[in-house]
Amino acid sequence: MPERQFFGTDGVRAVAGEYPLTPLWVMQLGAAAGEVLRERHPRASVVIGKDTRQSGDMLEAALAAGLTSRGVNVTHLGVLPTPGVSYLTRELQAEAGVVISASHNPYQDNGIKFFGATGEKLSDALEAEIEAMMGRLDNLAPVTGVEMGSVTNYTEAERLYASFLRSQAPDLSGLRIAMDCANGAAYRIAPRIFQAAGADVFAVYTNPDGRNINRGCGSTHLDHLKQLVQGGAYDLGVAFDGDADRCLFVDSRGNEVHGDHMLLLAARARQERSVVTTIMSNMALEVMLESGGVALERTAVGDRYVHERMLAKGLNLGGEQSGHLLFLDISPTGDGVLSALLILKAMRQLGTSLDALHDELVMFPQTLHNVRVKDKHAVSRDPQVQDAVRVAEVRLSGRGRVNLRPSGTENLVRVMVEGPDADEIQEVARMIASVIEQRGA
């Protein structure tokens, strides 16, 4: 993977106003991205969308200044879900799209994520090239006169994206739905789409003020939605995160219906033969899928790794427990509103309910032990640790699974054991953790 200092697995993300997300740095990022695009397309165009964070306007202006300084034309899309920006990048035939959002993070944070012309996340190589260009900006000849880029506002962005979503919506007549829009990018479009499909929708957290995005609401804070569904006798609830690239459901009794449930339902309705998810998905999903003749492939944690595996294998369905699902035959990126519509379409197609789905997919007990070590990478390669894992896997013999992974931020090794017997997996996890403590102290 090319070396990148600022771009992570989901773009650049930090506290807005602090380095690197200062106006000056973001302007330089825009200039570097503009130059990289201009080398490939002499008159490149870029669309920019954002969520409802207070800092979005500042970062958008700085980014546009940098892009136009290198001769790139900028089109502002306004507040729009991340997948809406992906869609408009393709629909408007732009060379790139940019989303200014920090997804489910608190409002103080923000981020910048690039899409290529196909609406997919920019490749690691291009991100590395943009970072390298930032160090060469002083050596570039100025762009002046008619060669300078322009800025326009596109007022039809939400309408076009809504038209696409409506084309994928099933008939939702008769459904009473409680909806949590997280005071984020879906606050206008999501209720309208579901209402247009015939649902009776009661939407909350639809009054963003720049500082209340994700605050006690959205797909990472389901408590209020659960209470709302139970108290109002709704058929179900659905919650989006701040940039609406994922969703989670609540059944009529207030039980969480997450990504594993959604993948099972979608796989059945679409008659998929293989599904991609991460190492964090519960083994119960794997057992249920395999009982129906559907293979499950696992990747490292992160939707970009799920996406990469799906592309490599030519598969259409994948996702994570977080509700970030991918339907690559319909959209090249995760889309919370689209996912919600497709899950309800599958529910109606199969004549089932979220209550029945929740009860059918009974999650295996899971335990996680964090073991502090000196070298988290060396421990995982230690022969005695590997022997302990093999002994555990033989003991579980297909009834459970073991996963060891180093922490991304601390000198910890995380021992995850999963299986149908809670006492057994605790015993197995303690055995492996004890060996790691002896070898990694």
Secondary structure, DSSP 8 states (H G I E B T S, - for coil): ----SS-BTTBEEEETTSTTSSHHHHHHHHHHHHHHHHHH-TT-EEEEEE-S-TTHHHHHHHHHHHHHHTT-EEEEEEE--HHHHHHHHHHTT-SEEEEE--TTS-TTEEEEEEEETTSSB--HHHHHHHHHHHTTGGGS----GGGS--EEE-TTHHHHHHHHHHHH----TT-EEEEE-TTSTTTTHHHHHHHHTT-EEEEES----SS-TTTT-STT--HHHHHHHHHHT-SEEEEE-TT-S-EEEEETTS-EE-HHHHHHHHHHHHT-SEEEEETTS-HHHHHHHHHTT-EEEEESSSHHHHHHHHHHHT--EEE-TTS-EEETTT-SS--HHHHHHHHHHHHHHHT--HHHHHHHS----EEEEEEE-S-HHHHHH-HHHHHHHHHHHHHHTTS-EEEEEE-SSSSEEEEEEE-S-HHHHHHHHHHHHHHHHHHH-
